[in-house]
Amino acid sequence: MMHSDVSYALVFKSTVMRKLIMALGLLFIVDALSAQDLTRRNTVMVESNFIMSLSLSYDRVVPVNEKMSLMVGADYVMGVGFGYGSHWVAPEMDLLLFGPRNFLETGVQYYYSINPDSEAESNSSPALRIAYRFQGDNRWTLRSTANFIFEIDPIFIPSIGIGYSF
């Protein structure tokens, strides 16, 4: 009896080992094929309009097809210059169109004030974004943005940014 138990255990272990090796091989092949996708999925960016605000943003790209992707992320915006002292967080959802290097970004954001001011009329605001985005082969990203933030004055805020995609 002992001999058959040992042989059964060896067969079981070898079957499990073969399945494990096959699963790891399949995972390696899928990973190698997906590495052919040139779209970098994450971007960290610093943007400014050099007058009023400085922002740090993170975006995650979710490809839909060859010429369109969804992008979700958030911005942290701090006031500089005549916007000094204000701090905002803005979750966003964008469409990333065209590509593979030159993109049009269109999307919506919603700004929430981190430091509500009792004198302010509103501590939150919806916004629209339209931007040109260049994503180079060397992982650097440039973006020129037009933000339309509805509950603040001025409503139109242009900015330019540089980022890193990974």
VOGUPA-819497 format. One record per residue: residue number from 1; residue in three letters; x, y, z of N, C-alpha, C in turn. Coordinates in steps of 0.001 Angstrom, whole numbers. Example, Ala and Ser with C-alpha at 12.3 -4.5 7.8 and 13.67 -1.06 7.14 Angstrom:
2
+------+-------+---------+---------+---------+---------+----------+---------+---------+---------+---------+
! ropa ! kolke !  n.east ! n.north !    n.up ! ca.east ! ca.north !   ca.up !  c.east ! c.north !    c.up !
+------+-------+---------+---------+---------+---------+----------+---------+---------+---------+---------+
!    1 !   ALA !   13190 !   -5690 !    7800 !   12300 !    -4500 !    7800 !   13200 !   -3300 !    7800 !
!    2 !   SER !   12850 !   -2250 !    7080 !   13670 !    -1060 !    7140 !   12900 !      30 !    7870 !
+------+-------+---------+---------+---------+---------+----------+---------+---------+---------+---------+
***
This chain:
166
+------+-------+---------+---------+---------+---------+----------+---------+---------+---------+---------+
! ropa ! kolke !  n.east ! n.north !    n.up ! ca.east ! ca.north !   ca.up !  c.east ! c.north !    c.up !
+------+-------+---------+---------+---------+---------+----------+---------+---------+---------+---------+
!    1 !   MET !     816 !   -1195 !       0 !       0 !        0 !       0 !     855 !    1253 !       0 !
!    2 !   MET !    1897 !    1191 !     683 !    2744 !     2365 !     802 !    3334 !    2756 !    -548 !
!    3 !   HIS !    3692 !    1745 !   -1347 !    4271 !     1988 !   -2651 !    3280 !    2697 !   -3585 !
!    4 !   SER !    1997 !    2307 !   -3563 !     998 !     2943 !   -4428 !     691 !    4371 !   -3978 !
!    5 !   ASP !     735 !    4631 !   -2665 !     527 !     5992 !   -2167 !    1632 !    6920 !   -2636 !
!    6 !   VAL !    2852 !    6407 !   -2627 !    3993 !     7209 !   -3057 !    3895 !    7508 !   -4549 !
!    7 !   SER !    3540 !    6497 !   -5358 !    3442 !     6721 !   -6804 !    2284 !    7670 !   -7128 !
!    8 !   TYR !    1180 !    7571 !   -6416 !      67 !     8499 !   -6622 !     493 !    9927 !   -6295 !
!    9 !   ALA !    1219 !   10116 !   -5227 !    1690 !    11449 !   -4838 !    2636 !   12016 !   -5885 !
!   10 !   LEU !    3501 !   11173 !   -6446 !    4427 !    11638 !   -7484 !    3686 !   12040 !   -8754 !
!   11 !   VAL !    2676 !   11242 !   -9143 !    1863 !    11572 !  -10322 !    1114 !   12872 !  -10088 !
!   12 !   PHE !     525 !   13017 !   -8896 !    -203 !    14243 !   -8565 !     719 !   15457 !   -8626 !
!   13 !   LYS !    1902 !   15332 !   -8031 !    2852 !    16446 !   -8028 !    3306 !   16787 !   -9441 !
!   14 !   SER !    3541 !   15765 !  -10286 !    4000 !    16048 !  -11642 !    2886 !   16689 !  -12472 !
!   15 !   THR !    1633 !   16302 !  -12265 !     505 !    16916 !  -12967 !     349 !   18375 !  -12548 !
!   16 !   VAL !     429 !   18628 !  -11274 !     337 !    20004 !  -10775 !    1501 !   20828 !  -11310 !
!   17 !   MET !    2700 !   20259 !  -11330 !    3874 !    20971 !  -11819 !    3731 !   21308 !  -13309 !
!   18 !   ARG !    3207 !   20355 !  -14097 !    3005 !    20618 !  -15527 !    2002 !   21747 !  -15742 !
!   19 !   LYS !     913 !   21734 !  -14972 !     -94 !    22800 !  -15097 !     495 !   24152 !  -14688 !
!   20 !   LEU !    1299 !   24147 !  -13654 !    1922 !    25385 !  -13201 !    2887 !   25926 !  -14260 !
!   21 !   ILE !    3690 !   25051 !  -14852 !    4632 !    25472 !  -15890 !    3870 !   25975 !  -17117 !
!   22 !   MET !    2781 !   25309 !  -17489 !    1989 !    25740 !  -18624 !    1335 !   27101 !  -18353 !
!   23 !   ALA !     810 !   27297 !  -17157 !     193 !    28579 !  -16809 !    1227 !   29706 !  -16820 !
!   24 !   LEU !    2415 !   29470 !  -16277 !    3466 !    30495 !  -16295 !    3926 !   30796 !  -17718 !
!   25 !   GLY !    4031 !   29748 !  -18558 !    4397 !    29962 !  -19960 !    3356 !   30782 !  -20695 !
!   26 !   LEU !    2076 !   30494 !  -20470 !     992 !    31254 !  -21087 !    1018 !   32703 !  -20609 !
!   27 !   LEU !    1239 !   32900 !  -19333 !    1341 !    34249 !  -18790 !    2498 !   35020 !  -19425 !
!   28 !   PHE !    3620 !   34357 !  -19621 !    4781 !    34985 !  -20253 !    4457 !   35387 !  -21694 !
!   29 !   ILE !    3775 !   34513 !  -22449 !    3416 !    34812 !  -23838 !    2443 !   35984 !  -23902 !
!   30 !   VAL !    1417 !   35998 !  -23057 !     455 !    37102 !  -23044 !    1149 !   38406 !  -22687 !
!   31 !   ASP !    2048 !   38374 !  -21717 !    2780 !    39570 !  -21323 !    3663 !   40068 !  -22465 !
!   32 !   ALA !    4323 !   39167 !  -23169 !    5174 !    39560 !  -24296 !    4350 !   40161 !  -25421 !
!   33 !   LEU !    3163 !   39609 !  -25690 !    2311 !    40158 !  -26742 !    1756 !   41515 !  -26352 !
!   34 !   SER !    1371 !   41691 !  -25095 !     829 !    42984 !  -24670 !    1907 !   44047 !  -24587 !
!   35 !   ALA !    3169 !   43680 !  -24488 !    4256 !    44657 !  -24474 !    4410 !   45332 !  -25823 !
!   36 !   GLN !    3821 !   44753 !  -26872 !    3870 !    45367 !  -28182 !    3002 !   46619 !  -28242 !
!   37 !   ASP !    2063 !   46776 !  -27323 !    1213 !    47968 !  -27269 !    2068 !   49158 !  -26860 !
!   38 !   LEU !    2118 !   50173 !  -27712 !    2999 !    51313 !  -27467 !    2375 !   52359 !  -26550 !
!   39 !   THR !    1100 !   52229 !  -26227 !     450 !    53200 !  -25363 !     909 !   52983 !  -23929 !
!   40 !   ARG !    1463 !   54003 !  -23352 !    1833 !    53929 !  -21938 !     596 !   54299 !  -21134 !
!   41 !   ARG !     295 !   53511 !  -20156 !   -1007 !    53602 !  -19506 !   -1099 !   54630 !  -18388 !
!   42 !   ASN !       6 !   55052 !  -17803 !     -14 !    55986 !  -16674 !     772 !   57237 !  -17027 !
!   43 !   THR !     289 !   58392 !  -16594 !    1002 !    59646 !  -16803 !     923 !   60483 !  -15534 !
!   44 !   VAL !    2061 !   61014 !  -15144 !    2138 !    62005 !  -14072 !    2565 !   63297 !  -14742 !
!   45 !   MET !    1867 !   64409 !  -14458 !    2115 !    65646 !  -15175 !    2070 !   66851 !  -14244 !
!   46 !   VAL !    2909 !   67847 !  -14553 !    2882 !    69143 !  -13878 !    2437 !   70161 !  -14920 !
!   47 !   GLU !    1402 !   70939 !  -14583 !     878 !    71953 !  -15501 !     802 !   73298 !  -14796 !
!   48 !   SER !     953 !   74355 !  -15581 !     824 !    75694 !  -15026 !     370 !   76657 !  -16108 !
!   49 !   ASN !    -264 !   77746 !  -15674 !    -565 !    78828 !  -16601 !     307 !   80046 !  -16289 !
!   50 !   PHE !    1251 !   79876 !  -15365 !    2267 !    80870 !  -15013 !    1691 !   82151 !  -14416 !
!   51 !   ILE !     398 !   82215 !  -14170 !    -218 !    83407 !  -13600 !   -1008 !   83068 !  -12350 !
!   52 !   MET !   -1792 !   81982 !  -12437 !   -2789 !    81737 !  -11415 !   -2662 !   80389 !  -10712 !
!   53 !   SER !   -2242 !   79336 !  -11418 !   -2292 !    78017 !  -10786 !   -1151 !   77113 !  -11234 !
!   54 !   LEU !    -896 !   76131 !  -10395 !      63 !    75071 !  -10655 !    -648 !   73774 !  -10289 !
!   55 !   SER !    -605 !   72781 !  -11178 !   -1320 !    71542 !  -10872 !    -425 !   70331 !  -11077 !
!   56 !   LEU !    -708 !   69301 !  -10299 !     -57 !    68008 !  -10408 !   -1177 !   67019 !  -10721 !
!   57 !   SER !   -1003 !   66235 !  -11801 !   -2077 !    65319 !  -12175 !   -1565 !   63910 !  -12430 !
!   58 !   TYR !   -2469 !   62958 !  -12253 !   -2221 !    61560 !  -12574 !   -3355 !   61098 !  -13477 !
!   59 !   ASP !   -3015 !   60428 !  -14589 !   -4005 !    59903 !  -15520 !   -3729 !   58426 !  -15776 !
!   60 !   ARG !   -4797 !   57657 !  -15923 !   -4704 !    56248 !  -16297 !   -5478 !   56067 !  -17599 !
!   61 !   VAL !   -4807 !   55526 !  -18627 !   -5402 !    55330 !  -19941 !   -5956 !   53912 !  -20039 !
!   62 !   VAL !   -7197 !   53810 !  -20523 !   -7841 !    52525 !  -20757 !   -8210 !   52484 !  -22243 !
!   63 !   PRO !   -7443 !   51744 !  -23065 !   -7710 !    51717 !  -24503 !   -9086 !   51124 !  -24827 !
!   64 !   VAL !   -9771 !   51760 !  -25783 !  -11053 !    51260 !  -26278 !  -10835 !   50614 !  -27649 !
!   65 !   ASN !  -10143 !   51337 !  -28536 !   -9735 !    50791 !  -29830 !   -8458 !   51512 !  -30261 !
!   66 !   GLU !   -8048 !   51355 !  -31527 !   -6772 !    51931 !  -31975 !   -6718 !   53452 !  -31884 !
!   67 !   LYS !   -7839 !   54119 !  -32082 !   -7847 !    55583 !  -32149 !   -8600 !   56251 !  -31007 !
!   68 !   MET !   -9027 !   55492 !  -30012 !   -9770 !    56098 !  -28907 !   -9467 !   55358 !  -27609 !
!   69 !   SER !   -9266 !   56135 !  -26550 !   -9056 !    55584 !  -25209 !   -9834 !   56411 !  -24206 !
!   70 !   LEU !  -10214 !   55795 !  -23121 !  -10773 !    56499 !  -21974 !   -9623 !   56833 !  -21043 !
!   71 !   MET !   -9711 !   57964 !  -20402 !   -8673 !    58341 !  -19464 !   -9351 !   58814 !  -18181 !
!   72 !   VAL !   -8955 !   58245 !  -17055 !   -9476 !    58662 !  -15760 !   -8302 !   59122 !  -14908 !
!   73 !   GLY !   -8567 !   60076 !  -14040 !   -7483 !    60576 !  -13209 !   -7965 !   61644 !  -12258 !
!   74 !   ALA !   -6995 !   62373 !  -11723 !   -7305 !    63451 !  -10789 !   -6185 !   64484 !  -10826 !
!   75 !   ASP !   -6556 !   65718 !  -10542 !   -5608 !    66829 !  -10460 !   -5626 !   67396 !   -9052 !
!   76 !   TYR !   -4468 !   67798 !   -8600 !   -4357 !    68628 !   -7399 !   -3912 !   69998 !   -7908 !
!   77 !   VAL !   -4696 !   71014 !   -7639 !   -4427 !    72359 !   -8153 !   -4220 !   73294 !   -6978 !
!   78 !   MET !   -3114 !   74042 !   -7027 !   -2891 !    75051 !   -5990 !   -2741 !   76411 !   -6639 !
!   79 !   GLY !   -3281 !   77397 !   -5974 !   -3220 !    78755 !   -6493 !   -1853 !   79369 !   -6269 !
!   80 !   VAL !   -1343 !   80013 !   -7285 !    -119 !    80808 !   -7217 !    -451 !   82160 !   -7832 !
!   81 !   GLY !     365 !   83137 !   -7656 !      59 !    84455 !   -8227 !   -1211 !   85005 !   -7609 !
!   82 !   PHE !   -2157 !   85472 !   -8459 !   -3374 !    86047 !   -7891 !   -4371 !   84980 !   -7432 !
!   83 !   GLY !   -4074 !   83704 !   -7619 !   -4891 !    82622 !   -7073 !   -4305 !   82061 !   -5790 !
!   84 !   TYR !   -3319 !   82766 !   -5201 !   -2565 !    82272 !   -4049 !   -3481 !   81875 !   -2895 !
!   85 !   GLY !   -3199 !   80727 !   -2334 !   -3919 !    80282 !   -1142 !   -5046 !   79310 !   -1418 !
!   86 !   SER !   -5477 !   79165 !   -2661 !   -6567 !    78231 !   -2941 !   -6000 !   76860 !   -3306 !
!   87 !   HIS !   -6687 !   75813 !   -2879 !   -6285 !    74437 !   -3156 !   -7522 !   73660 !   -3604 !
!   88 !   TRP !   -7378 !   72915 !   -4706 !   -8494 !    72192 !   -5286 !   -8076 !   70762 !   -5620 !
!   89 !   VAL !   -9032 !   69845 !   -5574 !   -8865 !    68495 !   -6086 !   -9917 !   68323 !   -7175 !
!   90 !   ALA !   -9496 !   67766 !   -8314 !  -10414 !    67650 !   -9447 !  -10346 !   66255 !  -10077 !
!   91 !   PRO !  -11276 !   65363 !   -9747 !  -11351 !    64097 !  -10482 !  -11793 !   64388 !  -11917 !
!   92 !   GLU !  -11350 !   63536 !  -12852 !  -11660 !    63804 !  -14247 !  -11877 !   62517 !  -15028 !
!   93 !   MET !  -12597 !   62643 !  -16139 !  -12764 !    61567 !  -17111 !  -12661 !   62195 !  -18488 !
!   94 !   ASP !  -11752 !   61660 !  -19313 !  -11480 !    62227 !  -20628 !  -11547 !   61164 !  -21711 !
!   95 !   LEU !  -11731 !   61626 !  -22940 !  -11537 !    60798 !  -24120 !  -10212 !   61203 !  -24731 !
!   96 !   LEU !   -9412 !   60240 !  -25083 !   -8130 !    60462 !  -25734 !   -8305 !   59947 !  -27161 !
!   97 !   LEU !   -8231 !   60870 !  -28143 !   -8540 !    60525 !  -29525 !   -7322 !   60651 !  -30420 !
!   98 !   PHE !   -7311 !   59875 !  -31490 !   -6294 !    59842 !  -32541 !   -5055 !   59099 !  -32059 !
!   99 !   GLY !   -3854 !   59676 !  -32114 !   -2652 !    58982 !  -31680 !   -1878 !   58432 !  -32860 !
!  100 !   PRO !    -809 !   57737 !  -32704 !    -221 !    57234 !  -31467 !     672 !   58244 !  -30745 !
!  101 !   ARG !    1021 !   59366 !  -31385 !    1851 !    60374 !  -30715 !    1091 !   61660 !  -30442 !
!  102 !   ASN !     233 !   62065 !  -31357 !    -534 !    63312 !  -31253 !   -1981 !   62977 !  -30911 !
!  103 !   PHE !   -2445 !   63537 !  -29798 !   -3775 !    63216 !  -29306 !   -4601 !   64474 !  -29083 !
!  104 !   LEU !   -5911 !   64311 !  -29178 !   -6864 !    65317 !  -28744 !   -7506 !   64768 !  -27481 !
!  105 !   GLU !   -7481 !   65558 !  -26412 !   -8129 !    65177 !  -25150 !   -9369 !   66033 !  -24975 !
!  106 !   THR !  -10480 !   65419 !  -24679 !  -11692 !    66141 !  -24316 !  -12266 !   65460 !  -23081 !
!  107 !   GLY !  -12772 !   66256 !  -22169 !  -13300 !    65608 !  -20983 !  -13967 !   66548 !  -20011 !
!  108 !   VAL !  -14385 !   65960 !  -18904 !  -15058 !    66689 !  -17837 !  -14275 !   66513 !  -16539 !
!  109 !   GLN !  -14346 !   67546 !  -15723 !  -13738 !    67535 !  -14397 !  -14741 !   68117 !  -13414 !
!  110 !   TYR !  -14498 !   67880 !  -12145 !  -15291 !    68531 !  -11108 !  -14337 !   68977 !  -10015 !
!  111 !   TYR !  -14199 !   70276 !   -9841 !  -13267 !    70851 !   -8874 !  -13922 !   70951 !   -7503 !
!  112 !   TYR !  -13209 !   70448 !   -6474 !  -13633 !    70554 !   -5077 !  -12574 !   71342 !   -4328 !
!  113 !   SER !  -12994 !   72358 !   -3602 !  -12060 !    73149 !   -2806 !  -11652 !   72369 !   -1567 !
!  114 !   ILE !  -10340 !   72337 !   -1301 !   -9837 !    71680 !     -98 !   -9931 !   72622 !    1094 !
!  115 !   ASN !   -9794 !   73912 !     844 !   -9880 !    74902 !    1913 !  -11054 !   75840 !    1648 !
!  116 !   PRO !  -12263 !   75407 !    2007 !  -13438 !    76240 !    1741 !  -13304 !   77625 !    2374 !
!  117 !   ASP !  -13602 !   78625 !    1589 !  -13529 !    80008 !    2022 !  -14954 !   80515 !    2243 !
!  118 !   SER !  -15208 !   81078 !    3388 !  -16566 !    81526 !    3697 !  -17022 !   82646 !    2773 !
!  119 !   GLU !  -16089 !   83381 !    2168 !  -16454 !    84474 !    1269 !  -16719 !   83994 !    -154 !
!  120 !   ALA !  -16303 !   82784 !    -489 !  -16491 !    82275 !   -1842 !  -17950 !   81919 !   -2079 !
!  121 !   GLU !  -18404 !   82139 !   -3319 !  -19780 !    81802 !   -3677 !  -19975 !   80296 !   -3764 !
!  122 !   SER !  -18939 !   79572 !   -4239 !  -19051 !    78137 !   -4422 !  -17742 !   77451 !   -4057 !
!  123 !   ASN !  -17829 !   76294 !   -3434 !  -16640 !    75521 !   -3077 !  -16428 !   74338 !   -4017 !
!  124 !   SER !  -17207 !   74272 !   -5095 !  -17038 !    73230 !   -6103 !  -17493 !   73769 !   -7448 !
!  125 !   SER !  -16997 !   73138 !   -8512 !  -17340 !    73631 !   -9845 !  -17143 !   72550 !  -10896 !
!  126 !   PRO !  -18118 !   72388 !  -11809 !  -17889 !    71525 !  -12960 !  -16975 !   72235 !  -13955 !
!  127 !   ALA !  -16302 !   71450 !  -14781 !  -15381 !    72033 !  -15754 !  -15304 !   71148 !  -16996 !
!  128 !   LEU !  -14958 !   71771 !  -18103 !  -14677 !    71064 !  -19353 !  -13225 !   71277 !  -19704 !
!  129 !   ARG !  -12630 !   70277 !  -20355 !  -11227 !    70372 !  -20765 !  -11120 !   69962 !  -22226 !
!  130 !   ILE !  -10320 !   70716 !  -22964 !   -9918 !    70316 !  -24307 !   -8417 !   70560 !  -24379 !
!  131 !   ALA !   -7683 !   69590 !  -24921 !   -6226 !    69689 !  -24891 !   -5605 !   68997 !  -26096 !
!  132 !   TYR !   -4420 !   69464 !  -26444 !   -3554 !    68774 !  -27392 !   -2479 !   68089 !  -26562 !
!  133 !   ARG !   -2218 !   66817 !  -26864 !   -1232 !    66044 !  -26104 !    -247 !   65395 !  -27074 !
!  134 !   PHE !    1034 !   65605 !  -26815 !    2086 !    64935 !  -27578 !    2769 !   63949 !  -26651 !
!  135 !   GLN !    2826 !   62680 !  -27072 !    3460 !    61650 !  -26266 !    4610 !   61062 !  -27074 !
!  136 !   GLY !    5836 !   61389 !  -26694 !    7010 !    60963 !  -27422 !    7428 !   59538 !  -27114 !
!  137 !   ASP !    8319 !   59021 !  -27945 !    8838 !    57663 !  -27743 !    9676 !   57547 !  -26476 !
!  138 !   ASN !   10228 !   58663 !  -26018 !   11115 !    58642 !  -24853 !   10356 !   58796 !  -23530 !
!  139 !   ARG !    9034 !   58580 !  -23568 !    8157 !    58586 !  -22397 !    7753 !   59975 !  -21907 !
!  140 !   TRP !    8313 !   61039 !  -22446 !    7922 !    62389 !  -22037 !    6645 !   62795 !  -22756 !
!  141 !   THR !    5801 !   63532 !  -22056 !    4512 !    63971 !  -22583 !    4404 !   65478 !  -22428 !
!  142 !   LEU !    3912 !   66143 !  -23472 !    3633 !    67574 !  -23435 !    2140 !   67765 !  -23650 !
!  143 !   ARG !    1549 !   68733 !  -22929 !     112 !    68977 !  -23077 !    -172 !   70467 !  -23018 !
!  144 !   SER !    -977 !   70929 !  -23950 !   -1476 !    72307 !  -23970 !   -2982 !   72226 !  -23759 !
!  145 !   THR !   -3467 !   72870 !  -22707 !   -4837 !    72659 !  -22244 !   -5635 !   73951 !  -22186 !
!  146 !   ALA !   -6922 !   73842 !  -22524 !   -7889 !    74914 !  -22294 !   -8925 !   74366 !  -21320 !
!  147 !   ASN !   -8964 !   74932 !  -20116 !   -9934 !    74533 !  -19087 !  -11036 !   75578 !  -19014 !
!  148 !   PHE !  -12268 !   75116 !  -18957 !  -13425 !    75994 !  -18789 !  -14069 !   75606 !  -17460 !
!  149 !   ILE !  -13788 !   76399 !  -16417 !  -14269 !    76125 !  -15064 !  -15413 !   77097 !  -14798 !
!  150 !   PHE !  -16622 !   76575 !  -14623 !  -17818 !    77401 !  -14703 !  -18125 !   78266 !  -13482 !
!  151 !   GLU !  -17715 !   77879 !  -12301 !  -18097 !    78613 !  -11092 !  -17016 !   79559 !  -10572 !
!  152 !   ILE !  -15985 !   79829 !  -11357 !  -14951 !    80759 !  -10908 !  -14755 !   81854 !  -11947 !
!  153 !   ASP !  -14058 !   82865 !  -11564 !  -13741 !    83948 !  -12476 !  -12230 !   84071 !  -12536 !
!  154 !   PRO !  -11555 !   83967 !  -13632 !  -12079 !    83845 !  -14998 !  -12501 !   82421 !  -15305 !
!  155 !   ILE !  -13444 !   82272 !  -16223 !  -13972 !    80955 !  -16581 !  -12993 !   80159 !  -17437 !
!  156 !   PHE !  -12185 !   80826 !  -18265 !  -11257 !    80166 !  -19179 !   -9842 !   80241 !  -18615 !
!  157 !   ILE !   -9215 !   79072 !  -18439 !   -7852 !    79022 !  -17901 !   -6996 !   78141 !  -18814 !
!  158 !   PRO !   -6113 !   78741 !  -19618 !   -5208 !    77938 !  -20433 !   -4009 !   77493 !  -19590 !
!  159 !   SER !   -3394 !   76398 !  -19969 !   -2185 !    75963 !  -19258 !   -1343 !   75099 !  -20192 !
!  160 !   ILE !     -95 !   74910 !  -19790 !     828 !    74053 !  -20521 !    1509 !   73156 !  -19499 !
!  161 !   GLY !    1773 !   71916 !  -19899 !    2344 !    70975 !  -18950 !    3342 !   70029 !  -19555 !
!  162 !   ILE !    4133 !   69440 !  -18677 !    5078 !    68412 !  -19059 !    4901 !   67249 !  -18106 !
!  163 !   GLY !    5017 !   66043 !  -18659 !    4791 !    64872 !  -17820 !    5626 !   63691 !  -18250 !
!  164 !   TYR !    5482 !   62624 !  -17508 !    6203 !    61381 !  -17754 !    5200 !   60245 !  -17812 !
!  165 !   SER !    5273 !   59448 !  -18873 !    4357 !    58311 !  -19053 !    5084 !   57009 !  -18764 !
!  166 !   PHE !    4393 !   56122 !  -18111 !    4988 !    54809 !  -17797 !    3937 !   53727 !  -17830 !
+------+-------+---------+---------+---------+---------+----------+---------+---------+---------+---------+
***
